[in-house]
Amino acid sequence: MDVEDESLNLSPSEIKLSLDLYYKKFFPHQSMYNWLSYGDDEYLSRREFSTTMDDIYIRYKTFSNVDGMKTDIIKSRPDKIDIGAVYNTSPANHTKVSNFAPQEKELVFDIDATDYSDVFVSTEKTSFITSLTWPLMSVAIQVLDDLLRNDFGFEHIMWVFSGRRGIHGWVCDRAARQLPNSARSAIAEYLQVVTGHDGSANKVNLKNTLHPSLKRVYDNILHPMFLQYFVEEQQLLMDPKHIENILKFFPEEIRNNAQESWEGEKNGNSMDRWLSLETTFKNYSAKKRNWKNPLHDIVFTYTYPRLDINVSKQMNHLLKSPFVIHPGTGRVCVPIDIKNVTSFQPEKVPTVATLREEIDRKGAENFSSSLMQPYVKILDEFVKKTHLDDQRSKAAERKLKSQSDLDF
């Protein structure tokens, strides 16, 4: 049975009724505890969680250990779980102390496919990411992962499919978790390139010469993807709406010449039109000095990640937990293997229906889900590497402090 069709047949009430079974048999309580505690119960006890149940939103929940976390989740069967910051005291005491404040939180990112609605050639709705729209999310992950690693030196970055139309990024390096809000804002704004409003064709404000980091992702990721996905597969320059938008980027002389040439074509194709634009502009710009390259503007407008930077700026901002069930689709919110991000298929992500079918087929006793196993493995391997570096960082800090005390 097709996974996408199956999820669409689930009503919200059917999804909700499946949560009891899901949290008992499928939700990876131990793996989630291992990640969010970083091996320290006391650290976990200062971590804020929020839950949503029947439209009732409860903040400042906390757990002291994995057993307490598992018991509470199974008992409450939340429609949604959000993960927050680690505070200077238990979130349960937030009304009892005057200096209640966040101390640590993963640096997080949020991208929604609906923010790309103006660039899709297909009339397919973007309320759910499909294999047709996934290439844009894949490119967003590749670009941000590249910039976060190469420009900021972060190593432990987990990317998660939201279960419907978004992707979330979790930067879990110890240094990232300890960033103040000012540094988070600076990083988010550094990464934000697409800023134009919905009605504007050009949503970027690039300099004549690309920043070396933007040049790197343009050459290695954005430009190849634009040619293959938009120009070749989607036939971008055969679509009247997109022809009009793209030609707006060019000087009037080039715009008029292209329109006249294309109107007389009998067997035109998108790639030939794009290559002719590239050639025409190169010849045109050779006569001009410091002429801004519209080809860069077009590619970045269509392909560069469209961030909701407000999610990234504040340490106390909560973000949906991996492995919860999306209430609209019934799909699990799963981690993505960065090495295989281009081949990820959102339609193949387990739903509560496919999981229920699996347990009916195998039986509940000593049950282990083969459908969930690949995604839990991604988290477990990520946590193992993250915690190893975390322990090394703590050991180095202790050694430095010890030497400082001796010098004093």
Residue, then its C-alpha position, 0 to 999 in steps of 0.5 A: m500500500d502506498v504510504e502517502d495514500e495511507s496517511l491521507n486516509l487517517s483522520p485527526s481522531e484516528i491519529k490521536l487514538s494511535l498515540d497510546l500505542y505509539y508512545k508505548k511501543f515506538f517512541p525511542h524514549q531512551s535514545m531521546y533521553n541520551w540525546l537531551s541529557y548529554g549523559d547528565d540527569e541534572y542537566l536534563s532536570r533543568r531542560e524545559f519541555s512543553t506539551t500540547m494535548d487537545d489544544i491545551y499548551i503546557r510549558y515548563k515541564t521537566f524530567s529528572n531521569v529517563d524513567g520519569m520522562k517515559t512514564d509521563i509521555i506514555k501517560s499523557r500521550p501528547d499530540k505534540i512535544d516541544i523542546g526548550a532551553v536548559y535553565n539555571t534551575s528547574p523550569a518547574n520553579h520558574t515562578k519561584v525564583s527572580n533570576f530564572a533564565p536560560q543557560e544553554k540550548e541547541l542552535v536551531f533552524d526552521i525551514d518551511a516548504t510553503d515559503y517557496s511557493d513562488v518558485f515552484v513550477s508545478t501546480e502541486k500544493t506544498s502543504f506536504i513535502t513530496s519527492l517533487t518538492w524535496p530537492l529544495m529542502s535537500v539543497a537547504i540542508q546541504v547549504l546550511d550544513d556546509l556553511l555551519r561546518n566550514d564557516f563556524g566550525f560546528e560538527h554535530i548537526m542533526w537535520v529532521f523532517s517535520g512530518r509535513r512541510g518543514i525541516h529542522g536543524w539542531v546544532c548540538d556542539r557544546a560551543a553552539r549550546q552555550l551561545p548567547n542570544s546576540a551570537r545566535s542572532a549574528i549567525a542567523e543573520y549571516l546565513q539569511v540571504v533571501t529576504g524579499h517580500d512575497g510580491s518581489a521577484n528579486k528576494v536577494n541583495l547580493k554584492n557584485t562579487l560574491h562572498p567566498s562562502l556564497k561563491r562556494v555554495y553557489d558553485n558546488i550546490l546552488h547552480p548545479m541544482f538550479l540547472q538540473y531541477f528548475v531549468e531541465e526537469q521543471q522547464l522553468l523558462m517554458d512557464p510564462k509566469h517564471i519567464e516574466n519574473i526571471l526577465k525582470f532581473f535583466p537590463e531592458e535591452i537583454r529582456n526585450n531581445a530575449q522576449e522577441s527571440w523566444e516568441g518566434e521559437k517553434n521548438g524551444n526548451s528551457m535549457d537552451r533559453w537559460l544558456s542563451l541568457e548566460t551568454t548574452f549577459k556575459n557579452y553585455s557585461a563585458k562592456k560594463r564595469n562592476w555590473k551586478n550579475p543577475l544570474h547570481d540573483i536568480v539562482f539564489t532567489y530560487t534555491y537558497p534556504r529561506l530561513d525563519i531566523n526568529v526561531s534561531k535568535q532566542m535561546n528560549h525558543l522551543l522547537k518540535s521534538p523529533f519522533v513526535i507524530h504530525p497531527g495532520t499527516g500521521r507521519v513521524c518526525v524523523p532524523i535525516d541521514i545527511k550522507n543520503v539527504t538527496s535520496f530521502q523520500p518523505e512519502k516513505v516516512p512511517t505513519v501511525a497507520t503503517l506502524r500499527e500495521e507492523i505491530d499487528r503483523k508481528g505481535a506486541e510481545n517482544f516487539s521491535s520496529s524495523l520501520m523505525q529502526p533506521y531513524v532511531k539508528i541515525l539519532d543513536e549514532f549522532v548522540k554517540k559522536t556528540h557525547l564523545d566530543d562533549q566529554r572531551s570538551k568538559a575534560a579540557e575545561r576542567k584541565l584548563k581550570s585546574q592549571s589556572d588554579l595552580d597558577f593563581 
